[in-house]
Amino acid sequence: MKTSEDYGTGKTRENFPVASQLIAPALRAPILAYYRFARAADDVADHPGLAPATKFELLDGLEATLLGKTDLDPAARPLRAQLHARGLSPQHALDLLTAFRLDVTKHRYRDWDELMHYCRYSAMPVGRFVLEVHGEARTTWDSSDALCSALQVINHLQDCGRDYQTLDRVYVPLDALSAHGLSVQALSASRATPELRACLQAVAGQCASLLPQAAQLPRVVRDLRLGIETAVIAAVARKLTTWLLERDPLSEPVHLTRLGALTLAAGAVVPELVRRLRGAPGQAAHSGGA
């Protein structure tokens, strides 16, 4: 019987750094297990050769294994074990499945609010899970939700042409396209028209509005390593949003190279370390499980 991991696409979620060297080694296992679960579900939802009914069946199989109803799907078993060992809820993984089920049949988003509803299930659970693994307070969720949603929208804009051409999936809000006199077919071009550039920049501007709240995340998490990690991720979000405000994602590079990512990370780590060493007001820095 085939399971979700029989349909891997080899894609990565490069805007969501997972279990990097900045995360405490003792906490990497649950985060990697969560990533494996998410990757398997994402691959199923995006697989071009699977019928919707088969996709739903495979996603249901992931859920059943996660909840201990079966042992059939190997992508869910490690996460189930980690959740059990740490006394954590499966809700953040179940929320992801809600998003991937949406991806099977929902290929258009009416407006920004509808897109943010999607991000509530596709992006926000990622940050919430990482925070929960670190024992952070729920008061950190607002900033995490903003950062994860920004990263998700950035990814949608980076890949807007490919998503439309390969999956017939459009995350650019339809009202934004309509406001610039466009239909989704504009995304099939090899280069954006001035109207499409203006549309994508408008959506990138809405994404930029999330960044001030997102930038607060390193300041509200207590864990030292996670604080540095989130400072790096926030810097990535700022850089990519700037590029999307300036460049055409259909014809220009809007992804960080490995060297560019390392350079950006170095520039974010030092100021965050200095801030924490100075003992920022209200910041009780500690390292969870180093």
N, C-alpha and C positions, 0 to 999 in steps of 0.2 A: 504494500500500500504506500503510495507516494505521500510525502509530507512537504511542508513549506520549503525545506532546504534543498529539495530536488529542483527548485525553480530559481536558484540564485542568478542574479544578473551581473554581479561583480561591481555594482555601483557603490559609491561612498557618499556619506553625508558630510562633505568637507567643511561646512559651516558650523557643524556641531562637534567640536573636539571632544573625544570620549576617552576617559582614563589615560590622559596624557601623563607625562613624567612629573607634572606638577601635582597630580593627585596622590595622596598618601597610598603607598603600596597595599596596605591592609584594606583599602576601600575600592581597589580596582576590580576585584572579582565580581561584586554585584553590578557595578556599572558596565563592565564588559558583557555580563550576562544579559543585562537590559538592552544593550546595543545589539547583541546577537538576535534577540527576540524581535527588536524593531526592524533590523535589517531583513530578517526572514519575511516579516509581514509586508514590508515595503516592496520587496521583490515579488511577492505574490500579487499585490495590488497593481503593480506596474507591468506585469508579464504580458507581452503582446500576444502570446499564443494561447492564453487560457480564457475559457468562457467565463462570464460573470458568475454562473452557478458554481463552477469549480473553484473560483477564487473565494467565494463565500464559504464553501466547504472547507478549504484549507485554513482560512482565518478562524473558522469555528473550531478546527482541530487544534490550532495554537491556543485558543482560549481554554478548550477542554483540558489540555495538558497542563497549562498554567494553573488551573484550578484543581488539579489532581483528579479529574474525572477519568482521564486516560493517561497513558505514558507514551503515546504514539509519536508525538512530535519532538525530535531532539533539540529543536531551537528553543523550546519553552522549558525543558527540564532543568537546565542550570539556573535559570531565573527563579523558578519555583523553589528550588533548593535554597538559594540565597535568601529569598523572602522568608522562608520558614526559619532558617537559621538565625535571622536577624529580627524576626518578629515584625516584618513589614507587610503592609497591605499590597495586594495586587492591583489596586485601583489605577495607578499611573500607567501600568501596562495595558489594562483594559481600556483606558481612555485612548491610547494609541490605536487600538483595534477599531475604535469608533471612527477615527480619521481614515484608516485604511479601508474600512467598509465604504465610507463616503467616496473614496477615490475610485472604487469599482464602477460606480454608476453616475456620480456627480462630476460633470466635466466643466461646469461654468459657475462663476460666482457673481452675484448680482451687484454687490457694492462692498465697500470697505468693511462694514459691520458683518456681512456674511463671511468675508474672508477671515476676519478676526474670530468668528465662531469656529471656523475650521482650525485656526491656529490654537484655539483652546484645547483641541484634542490632538493635533498633529505636532505641536511644538512645546506648549507649556508643560505637558507632563514630563518631558525630558528634564527640564531644569528642576521641576518639583521633586522628581525622583532623586536626582543628585543631591539636592539639599536635604532630603529626608535621610538618605544614606549617611550624610555628614552630621545628622542630628541638629540641623539648623532649625530655627523657629519659623513658623508659618508667616510671620511678619516679613520674611524675605521674599515671599512669593510674588508680590506685586512687581518688584524690580526684575525678578527672574522671568516672570511672564512677559514683560516688555522686551527684555533682551532676546528671549527665545522666539517671540513673535517677529521681532525685527529680523533675526537671522532667517526665519522661514520665508518672510516676504522677499528678502534679499535673494534667497535661493530661487524663488519663483521668478523674479525679474531676470536673474542671470540666465536662467534656462527657459525663458518664456517662448522662444522660437522653437527649441527642440521639443518642449512639452507639447506644443500644439501640433507640430509636424509628426511626431512619433506616437503620441498618446491621445491626440485630439482633446487635450486637457488644457484649459485656460484659467489661470489663477489671477490674471489681470482683471480687475473688476469690470463688468460689462458697462456700468455707468461711466467709468473713466474713458473707456474706448468710445462710447457714444458721445460723450461731451466733446471729443475731438473729431467727430464725424467719421468714426472708424467702426469696422466690424472685426471679428476675430481673424478673418482672412489676412489682415494686415501683418499678422505675425509669421506668415509663411515666406515673407521676403528675406533676401539675403542681407539687406540693409534697411534700417528703419527710415521711413519717410519723416519729414519734419513734424508732421502731425503725430506720428507714433512716438517719436522722440519726446515730444511735449507730454504725451499721455504717460509714458513710462517714467518721465521725470516727475510728473505729478504724483504718481504712486510712490516713487522713491522719496518724495517730500513727505508723504504721509508716514512712510517708514521712519524717516528722520525724526518725526515728532515723538517716536517711541524712545529715542536714544537718551534724552535727559533722565527719564525714569530708569532706564536700563543701566546707566552709568552709576547709579546709586548702589547697585548690587555688591560690588567689592567693599563698599563702606558699611554694609549691614550684615554681611556674613562674618561669623566669628572665626572660622577655621582659616589659619594663615595660608596654607597651600591653596585652598579653594578661593580665597580672596585674590591671590595672585592669578590663579587660573581665570577667574571671572573678569579680572582687569584686562587680561590678554584678549579674551573673547569680545569684550566691549570695544576694545581698540580695533579688532577685526571688523566688527559691525560698523564702526564709524568710517573706516577706510573704504569698505566695500560700498557703503551708502554714498560716500562722496564720489566714487567712480561712477555709480549708477546715475548720479545727478549730472555727470559730465560726459559720459560715454554712451555709445549705442551697443546694447548687449547682443544685438543680432550680428554685429560686424567687428566689434572691438573687444579686447580682453577685459573681463570684469571679475576674474578669479585671481587669487593670490598664488604666486609661484612659491615653491618651498623656501627659497631664499628670502623672498619678500615676507613670508609668514614669520620666519625666524627673526628677521630684522624688526618687524612690527612687535613681535613678542618681547624682544629685548628692550625695546623702547617703552613697553608697558610695565614690565616687571620691576625695573629700578624705581620708578616713582611710587609704585604701590608698596614696595619694601620700605622705602624711606618714610612714607606716610605712616606705616604701621610701627616702624621703629621709633617714630616720634610720639607714638601713643595717641593717635587721633581720638578726640573726645567721643566717649560712648563706645569705643572699640575695644572689646576684650579679645585680643588675638590669642589663639591657641592652635595647635596642630593636632587634628584628629587622627590618631592611629599611625603616626609616622613610623 
